[in-house]
Amino acid sequence: MKKIILTINLLFGWYISAQVNSVLEPKDFLQKLENSNSILIDVRTPEEFETGHIKNAIDLDYRNASFSDKIRKLDSSKTYMIYCRSGKRSASTVDSLKNLGFTHLYDLKGGINAWKTENLPVVGEAEDKISKEEFKKMISSDRIVLIDFYAPWCGPCLKMEPMFKNLAEKYRNKVKIIKINSDENKNLAKPYIKDGFPKLIAYKNQKTQWEKVGLIDEEDLIQSIEKLIN
C-alpha cells in the first residue's frame, strides 16, 4: 500500500513539475529555443506581429476564426514554443494543444512584453508612424486636444470606439480628438501607457489638464470635457 501511495505521489509530483516547467521565464525560453529543434509560434494578430516579433516565429492569430483548424493540423510529435503579448492567449493555446494530445509545449511567461523588458532580441519592429515633433504639433491647438492612446487588441479600447465618434460630433468645433495606435507608435506611447490602456490625456494650451486610464463612462468623460470648455 505504501509503495502504491509513493508511486502516486511521485507521478503527481512529476505531473505538477511538468506543468510548471512548461511555462518559462524569458531567458529560459530563449535558451530552450536556441538548444532545441522546436517550432516557434506567435499567436498575436498580424498587426501585432508586424510591430516586432521573435526571430523565426510563425504567426497564427488566436482570434482568427480558422485558428482551431490550423492548430489541429500541427504535428503533435514536434516541440512547440508559444508566446503572445502578455501570456493569456499563449496559455490558452497551450491548454488547447494539450487537449489535442500535444505533449512538447513551452509557454513564454509574460509574453513578448516580458521578453522586451529583459532586452531580448526582436525583429521586424517598425519605426513610429508619428514622430515626437508631429505629436507636439498635434497638441498645439487653439482647441482642447484629447489624445487617446489605444491598442487594436484592447477590449476596453474597442468598446469606447462609438463613444469617441459621438464626442467628435458633439464637440466638433471645441475639442480635437486624436487617436494614436500604441502598437504602431511604441516609442512615442511608451512614457504614457505604463499604467495601461486606453490612456486618455486632455491638453489645453499645450498643457496637460488631466489623464484617465481604462474604460471610461461617457457621462463622466463629458463632465470632464465640459469643465475644460467652461
C-alpha positions as CSV (number, residue, x, y, z in Angstrom):
1,M,0.0,0.0,0.0
2,K,2.8,2.4,0.9
3,K,4.5,1.6,-2.4
4,I,1.3,2.5,-4.3
5,I,0.9,5.8,-2.4
6,L,4.6,6.6,-3.0
7,T,4.2,5.9,-6.7
8,I,1.1,8.0,-6.9
9,N,2.9,10.9,-5.1
10,L,5.9,10.6,-7.4
11,L,3.7,10.6,-10.5
12,F,1.6,13.6,-9.2
13,G,4.8,15.5,-8.4
14,W,6.2,14.8,-11.8
15,Y,2.9,16.0,-13.4
16,I,3.0,19.2,-11.4
17,S,6.6,19.8,-12.2
18,A,6.0,19.3,-15.9
19,Q,3.1,21.8,-15.8
20,V,5.3,24.4,-14.1
21,N,8.3,23.8,-16.3
22,S,6.2,24.3,-19.4
23,V,5.9,28.0,-18.6
24,L,9.4,29.5,-19.0
25,E,10.9,32.8,-18.0
26,P,12.1,34.9,-21.0
27,K,15.8,34.0,-20.6
28,D,15.0,30.3,-20.1
29,F,12.6,30.4,-23.1
30,L,15.4,31.8,-25.2
31,Q,17.8,29.2,-24.0
32,K,15.3,26.4,-24.8
33,L,14.7,28.0,-28.2
34,E,18.4,28.0,-29.1
35,N,19.0,24.5,-27.9
36,S,16.1,22.6,-29.2
37,N,14.6,21.7,-32.6
38,S,11.4,23.5,-31.9
39,I,8.7,25.4,-33.8
40,L,8.1,29.0,-32.5
41,I,4.5,30.2,-32.7
42,D,3.3,33.8,-32.2
43,V,-0.4,33.8,-31.5
44,R,-1.0,37.5,-31.7
45,T,-2.8,39.3,-34.5
46,P,-0.9,40.1,-37.8
47,E,-0.9,43.7,-36.8
48,E,0.8,43.0,-33.5
49,F,3.2,40.6,-35.2
50,E,4.3,43.4,-37.6
51,T,5.2,45.7,-34.7
52,G,8.0,43.3,-33.8
53,H,8.4,39.5,-33.1
54,I,10.9,36.9,-32.1
55,K,13.0,35.7,-34.9
56,N,11.7,32.7,-36.9
57,A,8.3,32.9,-35.3
58,I,5.2,31.8,-37.3
59,D,2.2,34.0,-36.8
60,L,-1.1,32.1,-36.0
61,D,-3.7,34.6,-35.0
62,Y,-5.5,33.3,-31.9
63,R,-8.5,35.5,-32.6
64,N,-8.9,34.3,-36.2
65,A,-11.9,32.1,-36.9
66,S,-9.6,29.5,-38.5
67,F,-7.2,29.2,-35.6
68,S,-8.7,26.0,-34.1
69,D,-8.5,24.3,-37.5
70,K,-4.9,25.4,-38.0
71,I,-3.6,24.1,-34.7
72,R,-5.3,20.7,-35.3
73,K,-3.2,20.3,-38.4
74,L,0.1,20.7,-36.5
75,D,2.3,17.7,-36.0
76,S,1.8,16.5,-32.4
77,S,5.2,14.8,-32.3
78,K,7.1,18.1,-32.6
79,T,8.0,20.6,-29.9
80,Y,6.2,24.0,-29.9
81,M,7.2,27.2,-28.2
82,I,4.4,29.7,-27.9
83,Y,4.0,33.3,-27.0
84,C,1.6,36.2,-27.3
85,R,1.6,39.8,-25.9
86,S,1.3,39.1,-22.2
87,G,0.8,35.4,-21.8
88,K,-3.0,34.9,-21.7
89,R,-3.5,33.8,-25.4
90,S,-0.5,31.6,-25.3
91,A,-1.6,29.9,-22.1
92,S,-5.0,29.2,-23.7
93,T,-3.3,27.9,-26.8
94,V,-1.1,25.5,-24.8
95,D,-4.2,24.2,-23.0
96,S,-6.0,23.6,-26.3
97,L,-3.0,21.8,-27.7
98,K,-2.7,19.6,-24.6
99,N,-6.4,18.7,-25.1
100,L,-5.5,17.6,-28.6
101,G,-2.7,15.3,-27.3
102,F,0.3,17.5,-27.7
103,T,3.0,17.0,-25.1
104,H,6.0,19.0,-26.0
105,L,4.8,22.5,-25.3
106,Y,6.5,25.6,-23.8
107,D,4.9,28.9,-23.0
108,L,6.7,32.3,-22.7
109,K,5.8,33.7,-19.2
110,G,4.6,37.3,-19.5
111,G,4.7,37.1,-23.3
112,I,6.7,39.4,-25.6
113,N,6.2,42.2,-23.1
114,A,8.3,40.4,-20.6
115,W,10.8,39.4,-23.4
116,K,11.3,43.0,-24.3
117,T,11.6,44.0,-20.6
118,E,14.6,41.7,-20.5
119,N,16.0,43.4,-23.6
120,L,16.0,40.2,-25.6
121,P,16.2,40.4,-29.4
122,V,13.1,41.3,-31.5
123,V,13.0,41.5,-35.3
124,G,10.6,43.4,-37.7
125,E,10.0,46.3,-35.3
126,A,8.8,49.2,-37.4
127,E,9.6,52.9,-36.7
128,D,6.9,55.0,-35.1
129,K,4.4,56.4,-37.6
130,I,4.1,59.6,-35.6
131,S,7.3,61.4,-34.6
132,K,7.6,63.3,-31.4
133,E,7.7,66.6,-33.4
134,E,4.4,65.7,-35.1
135,F,2.9,64.9,-31.7
136,K,3.9,68.3,-30.4
137,K,2.1,69.9,-33.4
138,M,-0.9,67.8,-32.6
139,I,-1.3,69.2,-29.1
140,S,-0.5,72.7,-30.3
141,S,-4.1,73.8,-31.0
142,D,-6.5,76.6,-30.0
143,R,-9.0,73.9,-29.2
144,I,-8.9,71.4,-26.4
145,V,-7.0,68.3,-27.5
146,L,-8.0,64.8,-26.3
147,I,-5.4,62.2,-27.0
148,D,-6.5,58.6,-26.9
149,F,-3.6,56.1,-26.8
150,Y,-5.2,52.8,-27.7
151,A,-4.3,49.3,-29.0
152,P,-6.3,47.3,-31.6
153,W,-6.3,44.2,-29.3
154,C,-7.6,46.1,-26.2
155,G,-11.2,45.2,-25.3
156,P,-12.0,48.5,-23.4
157,C,-10.5,50.5,-26.3
158,L,-12.8,48.8,-28.8
159,K,-15.8,49.3,-26.5
160,M,-15.1,53.0,-26.3
161,E,-15.0,53.5,-30.1
162,P,-18.7,54.5,-30.5
163,M,-18.3,57.0,-27.6
164,F,-15.4,58.8,-29.3
165,K,-17.4,59.1,-32.5
166,N,-20.3,60.7,-30.6
167,L,-17.9,63.1,-28.8
168,A,-16.2,64.1,-32.0
169,E,-19.6,65.1,-33.4
170,K,-20.8,66.7,-30.2
171,Y,-17.7,68.9,-29.8
172,R,-16.8,69.3,-33.4
173,N,-15.6,72.9,-33.1
174,K,-14.4,72.8,-29.5
175,V,-12.4,69.6,-28.9
176,K,-9.9,67.9,-31.2
177,I,-9.9,64.1,-30.6
178,I,-6.8,62.3,-31.8
179,K,-6.5,58.5,-31.6
180,I,-3.0,57.1,-31.5
181,N,-2.3,53.4,-32.1
182,S,0.2,52.4,-29.5
183,D,1.3,49.3,-31.4
184,E,2.3,51.5,-34.3
185,N,3.9,54.2,-32.2
186,K,5.7,52.2,-29.4
187,N,8.4,54.7,-28.7
188,L,6.0,57.7,-28.6
189,A,3.4,55.9,-26.5
190,K,5.8,54.2,-24.0
191,P,6.0,57.0,-21.5
192,Y,2.3,57.5,-21.4
193,I,0.9,53.9,-21.3
194,K,2.8,52.5,-18.3
195,D,-0.4,52.3,-16.3
196,G,-2.5,50.6,-19.0
197,F,-5.0,51.1,-21.9
198,P,-6.8,53.1,-23.0
199,K,-4.9,56.2,-21.9
200,L,-6.7,59.5,-22.4
201,I,-4.9,62.8,-22.0
202,A,-6.5,66.2,-22.2
203,Y,-4.4,69.2,-23.3
204,K,-5.3,72.9,-23.1
205,N,-2.9,75.5,-24.3
206,Q,-0.4,72.7,-24.8
207,K,-0.5,71.8,-21.1
208,T,-1.8,68.5,-19.6
209,Q,-5.1,69.1,-17.8
210,W,-5.9,65.5,-16.8
211,E,-5.3,61.9,-17.6
212,K,-7.6,58.9,-17.4
213,V,-6.8,55.2,-17.7
214,G,-9.1,52.3,-18.6
215,L,-12.8,52.0,-19.5
216,I,-14.4,55.4,-19.0
217,D,-18.1,56.2,-18.7
218,E,-19.3,58.6,-21.4
219,E,-21.2,60.9,-19.0
220,D,-18.1,61.1,-16.7
221,L,-15.9,62.0,-19.7
222,I,-18.4,64.6,-20.9
223,Q,-18.4,66.3,-17.5
224,S,-14.6,66.4,-17.6
225,I,-14.6,67.9,-21.0
226,E,-17.3,70.5,-20.1
227,K,-15.2,71.7,-17.2
228,L,-12.3,72.4,-19.6
229,I,-14.5,74.2,-22.0
230,N,-16.1,76.3,-19.3
